[in-house]
Amino acid sequence: MKEEIKISKDTKETILTGVSFVFGTFCLALCYNLFFNPNDIVVGGMSGIAIVVNHLTGFNSQVFIYVSSTLLLIVSYLFLGKEETKRVIIGTFLYPLFITFTTPIANLILPYFTFHEMIVTVALASLLYGFSNGLIYKYGYSTGGGDVIIRLLSKYLHMSEGTSVLLFDSFIVLLGGFVFGVEKAVYAVIIIVIASSLVDKITIGISNSKKFMIYTRESRKIKILIEEEFKTGFTIFPTVGGYSHLKGAMLMCVIRNRDTHLFKERILEIDPHAFFVISDCYEVQGGVKRSNLPFI
């Protein structure tokens, strides 16, 4: 009888993250060859600079990406250290390889993705670009290149990573706009905005519920509302007023998106002076069944 081969949870997770990264990098390279390079759309990164350099000098964009990515990997090792370089080393070589590999694939299907309306191209490019980056960033990977420059700006100019990304990508988009025209720059901005939203959805998730933090003088009635009408649980946090120093309690509960407006209205019906904060809730796990403990 053959022994069953059991795969541990950690091994499955490692395989999933690896496959997601490879597939995301493949899609990103395909997006470059299918939408960005043929249409002179510069959205950022070293691949964006490659399009500009190719247009101005005729230098092969693929060769430029190989050379610049390798040089930036060396710079990363020298100025960011071994640990930071480990995070980008795989993507640094895999992304250029996939650009070369997907070039004939893109050339084969490109006639079917040539549209009279540029907005269709922009929409498809936004979806594929956002989906690709979402898969790559979800598990903490990177394709190197421009990410190295962003980390250098963050470290040596004492900027947040978000500011560094904005500064670097804005420079690349403006460069593309200067070379190819304002219209192409506008397309690039649209793609970045849509793709960024999609990346957030993939990496963080889609919010299907809202978290309420409620401070009210009618806590007993609100507790009954939560349990009896909205059929969910709650947690009580002891509080102390920052100005009044009065002790009180704050209720936390999670409500489905579709019930959010009704729940707000019901709270204000019970206590028009209630104070509450609402935030997106992307994931809820665990919890216990309702108990018979008395309200406090």
C-alpha positions as CSV (number, residue, x, y, z in Angstrom):
1,M,0.0,0.0,0.0
2,K,1.4,3.3,-1.0
3,E,2.0,5.9,1.7
4,E,0.1,9.1,1.3
5,I,2.3,12.2,1.0
6,K,1.1,14.9,3.3
7,I,1.9,18.5,2.6
8,S,2.2,20.8,5.6
9,K,0.2,24.0,5.8
10,D,3.4,26.0,5.6
11,T,4.5,24.2,2.5
12,K,1.1,24.8,0.8
13,E,1.4,28.5,1.7
14,T,4.9,28.7,0.3
15,I,3.8,27.1,-3.0
16,L,0.8,29.4,-3.2
17,T,2.8,32.6,-2.6
18,G,5.5,31.4,-5.1
19,V,2.9,30.6,-7.8
20,S,1.1,33.9,-7.2
21,F,4.3,35.9,-7.6
22,V,5.4,34.1,-10.8
23,F,2.0,34.4,-12.4
24,G,1.7,38.1,-11.3
25,T,5.2,38.8,-12.8
26,F,4.2,37.0,-16.0
27,C,1.0,39.1,-16.3
28,L,2.9,42.3,-15.5
29,A,5.4,41.6,-18.3
30,L,2.5,40.7,-20.7
31,C,0.8,44.0,-19.8
32,Y,4.0,45.9,-20.7
33,N,4.3,44.2,-24.1
34,L,0.6,44.3,-24.8
35,F,-0.4,47.7,-23.7
36,F,2.4,50.0,-22.5
37,N,5.2,49.5,-25.0
38,P,3.1,49.5,-28.2
39,N,1.1,52.6,-27.1
40,D,4.0,54.6,-25.5
41,I,2.2,54.7,-22.1
42,V,4.7,55.4,-19.3
43,V,3.3,54.5,-15.9
44,G,6.5,54.4,-13.9
45,G,9.4,52.2,-13.0
46,M,12.4,51.3,-15.1
47,S,10.2,49.8,-17.8
48,G,8.7,53.2,-18.2
49,I,12.1,54.8,-18.6
50,A,13.0,52.1,-21.1
51,I,10.1,53.2,-23.3
52,V,11.3,56.8,-23.2
53,V,15.0,55.8,-23.9
54,N,14.0,53.6,-26.8
55,H,12.0,56.4,-28.3
56,L,14.7,59.0,-27.9
57,T,17.8,56.9,-28.7
58,G,16.6,53.7,-30.4
59,F,18.3,51.7,-27.6
60,N,16.5,48.3,-27.2
61,S,14.0,48.6,-24.3
62,Q,14.5,45.0,-23.2
63,V,18.3,45.3,-23.1
64,F,17.8,48.6,-21.1
65,I,15.6,46.8,-18.5
66,Y,18.2,43.9,-18.1
67,V,21.1,46.3,-17.7
68,S,19.4,48.8,-15.4
69,S,17.8,46.1,-13.2
70,T,21.2,44.4,-12.8
71,L,22.9,47.7,-11.9
72,L,20.2,48.6,-9.4
73,L,20.6,45.2,-7.8
74,I,24.2,45.9,-7.2
75,V,23.4,49.4,-5.9
76,S,20.8,47.8,-3.5
77,Y,23.4,45.5,-2.1
78,L,25.9,48.3,-1.6
79,F,23.6,50.9,-0.1
80,L,20.5,49.0,1.3
81,G,22.2,45.8,2.5
82,K,21.9,42.1,2.1
83,E,18.5,41.6,3.6
84,E,16.8,44.3,1.5
85,T,18.4,42.9,-1.6
86,K,17.1,39.5,-0.9
87,R,13.6,40.8,-1.3
88,V,14.1,42.0,-4.9
89,I,16.7,39.6,-6.3
90,I,14.2,37.1,-7.7
91,G,12.0,39.7,-9.3
92,T,14.9,41.6,-10.7
93,F,15.8,38.7,-13.0
94,L,12.4,37.2,-13.4
95,Y,10.6,40.3,-14.7
96,P,13.0,41.0,-17.6
97,L,13.0,37.3,-18.5
98,F,9.2,37.3,-18.7
99,I,9.3,40.5,-20.8
100,T,11.5,38.6,-23.3
101,F,9.3,35.5,-23.1
102,T,6.0,37.3,-23.5
103,T,7.1,39.4,-26.5
104,P,6.2,36.8,-29.1
105,I,3.0,36.0,-27.2
106,A,2.0,39.7,-27.2
107,N,2.9,40.1,-30.9
108,L,0.6,37.1,-31.7
109,I,-2.4,38.5,-29.8
110,L,-1.8,42.2,-30.3
111,P,-4.0,42.5,-33.4
112,Y,-7.0,41.4,-31.3
113,F,-6.2,44.1,-28.6
114,T,-6.0,47.0,-31.0
115,F,-9.0,49.2,-30.5
116,H,-10.3,52.4,-32.2
117,E,-11.1,53.9,-28.8
118,M,-8.0,54.4,-26.6
119,I,-10.1,54.4,-23.5
120,V,-10.7,50.6,-24.0
121,T,-7.0,50.0,-24.1
122,V,-6.6,52.1,-21.0
123,A,-9.3,50.2,-19.2
124,L,-7.8,46.8,-20.0
125,A,-4.3,48.0,-19.2
126,S,-5.5,49.3,-15.8
127,L,-7.2,45.9,-14.9
128,L,-4.2,43.8,-15.9
129,Y,-1.6,46.2,-14.4
130,G,-3.5,46.3,-11.1
131,F,-4.2,42.6,-11.0
132,S,-0.5,41.8,-11.7
133,N,0.9,44.2,-9.0
134,G,-1.8,43.0,-6.6
135,L,-0.5,39.4,-6.8
136,I,3.1,40.5,-6.5
137,Y,2.6,42.8,-3.5
138,K,0.1,40.6,-1.7
139,Y,2.9,38.3,-0.4
140,G,5.6,41.0,0.0
141,Y,7.5,40.4,-3.3
142,S,8.9,43.0,-5.6
143,T,10.2,43.1,-9.2
144,G,13.2,45.2,-8.3
145,G,14.2,48.0,-10.6
146,G,12.3,51.2,-9.6
147,D,11.6,49.7,-6.2
148,V,15.3,50.0,-5.3
149,I,15.3,53.7,-6.2
150,I,12.2,54.2,-4.1
151,R,13.8,52.6,-1.1
152,L,17.0,54.7,-1.6
153,L,14.9,57.9,-1.6
154,S,13.1,56.7,1.5
155,K,16.3,55.9,3.3
156,Y,18.6,58.8,2.4
157,L,16.1,61.6,1.9
158,H,14.2,60.5,5.0
159,M,10.8,60.2,3.2
160,S,8.0,57.8,3.8
161,E,7.8,55.0,1.3
162,G,4.5,56.4,0.1
163,T,6.0,59.8,-0.6
164,S,9.0,58.1,-2.4
165,V,6.7,56.2,-4.6
166,L,4.7,59.3,-5.5
167,L,7.8,61.3,-6.2
168,F,9.5,58.7,-8.4
169,D,6.4,57.7,-10.3
170,S,5.3,61.3,-10.8
171,F,8.7,62.1,-12.3
172,I,8.5,59.1,-14.7
173,V,5.0,60.0,-15.8
174,L,5.9,63.7,-16.3
175,L,8.9,62.5,-18.4
176,G,6.7,60.4,-20.5
177,G,4.3,63.3,-20.9
178,F,7.1,65.6,-22.0
179,V,8.3,63.0,-24.6
180,F,4.9,61.6,-25.8
181,G,2.5,64.4,-25.1
182,V,0.0,65.4,-22.3
183,E,-2.6,63.0,-23.6
184,K,-0.4,59.9,-22.9
185,A,0.4,61.3,-19.5
186,V,-3.3,61.6,-18.7
187,Y,-3.8,58.0,-19.8
188,A,-0.9,56.9,-17.5
189,V,-2.4,58.7,-14.5
190,I,-5.8,57.0,-15.1
191,I,-4.1,53.6,-15.2
192,I,-2.2,54.3,-12.0
193,V,-5.3,55.4,-10.1
194,I,-7.5,52.5,-11.2
195,A,-4.7,50.0,-10.8
196,S,-3.9,51.3,-7.3
197,S,-7.4,50.7,-6.2
198,L,-7.4,47.2,-7.6
199,V,-4.1,46.5,-5.8
200,D,-5.7,47.5,-2.5
201,K,-8.6,45.2,-3.1
202,I,-6.3,42.3,-3.8
203,T,-3.8,42.9,-1.0
204,I,-6.2,44.0,1.7
205,G,-9.5,42.5,0.5
206,I,-13.0,43.8,-0.2
207,S,-14.7,45.3,2.8
208,N,-18.0,43.4,3.3
209,S,-18.7,44.8,6.7
210,K,-18.2,47.9,8.9
211,K,-16.8,48.1,12.4
212,F,-18.6,50.5,14.8
213,M,-17.1,52.0,17.9
214,I,-20.0,53.5,19.9
215,Y,-20.0,55.7,23.0
216,T,-23.5,56.3,24.3
217,R,-25.5,57.0,27.4
218,E,-28.0,54.4,26.4
219,S,-25.7,51.5,26.3
220,R,-28.2,49.0,27.6
221,K,-30.7,49.8,24.7
222,I,-27.9,49.8,22.1
223,K,-26.8,46.3,23.4
224,I,-30.3,45.0,23.0
225,L,-30.4,46.6,19.5
226,I,-27.2,44.8,18.5
227,E,-28.2,41.4,19.8
228,E,-31.9,41.3,19.1
229,E,-32.4,43.3,15.9
230,F,-29.0,42.9,14.1
231,K,-28.2,39.4,15.5
232,T,-24.5,40.0,16.2
233,G,-22.2,40.3,19.2
234,F,-20.3,43.1,20.7
235,T,-17.3,43.9,22.9
236,I,-17.2,46.4,25.7
237,F,-14.1,48.6,26.3
238,P,-13.9,50.7,29.5
239,T,-13.1,54.3,28.7
240,V,-12.0,57.5,30.4
241,G,-12.9,60.9,29.0
242,G,-9.8,62.9,27.9
243,Y,-11.4,66.2,29.0
244,S,-14.0,65.3,31.6
245,H,-12.1,62.3,33.0
246,L,-15.4,60.6,33.5
247,K,-15.4,56.8,33.3
248,G,-17.7,55.1,30.7
249,A,-17.8,52.2,28.2
250,M,-17.5,51.9,24.5
251,L,-19.2,49.2,22.4
252,M,-17.5,47.6,19.4
253,C,-19.4,45.5,16.9
254,V,-19.3,44.5,13.3
255,I,-22.2,45.1,11.0
256,R,-22.8,44.0,7.4
257,N,-22.4,46.7,4.7
258,R,-26.1,46.4,3.7
259,D,-27.2,47.1,7.3
260,T,-24.8,50.0,7.9
261,H,-27.3,52.8,7.1
262,L,-30.1,51.3,9.1
263,F,-27.9,50.6,12.1
264,K,-26.8,54.3,12.1
265,E,-30.4,55.4,12.0
266,R,-31.4,53.1,14.8
267,I,-28.5,54.2,17.0
268,L,-29.5,57.9,16.6
269,E,-33.2,57.1,17.3
270,I,-32.2,55.6,20.6
271,D,-29.6,58.2,21.5
272,P,-29.4,61.4,19.2
273,H,-26.2,62.4,21.1
274,A,-24.4,59.1,20.6
275,F,-20.8,59.3,19.4
276,F,-19.6,56.6,17.0
277,V,-16.8,55.9,14.6
278,I,-17.3,53.7,11.5
279,S,-14.4,52.0,9.6
280,D,-14.1,49.3,7.0
281,C,-13.7,45.8,8.2
282,Y,-11.9,43.5,5.7
283,E,-11.8,40.3,7.7
284,V,-13.6,38.8,10.7
285,Q,-12.5,35.5,12.3
286,G,-13.4,33.7,15.4
287,G,-15.9,34.9,18.0
288,V,-18.1,33.2,20.6
289,K,-21.7,32.3,20.9
290,R,-24.0,34.7,22.8
291,S,-23.9,34.1,26.5
292,N,-26.5,34.5,29.2
293,L,-24.3,37.0,31.1
294,P,-26.3,40.1,32.3
295,F,-25.7,43.5,30.6
296,I,-23.3,45.8,32.4
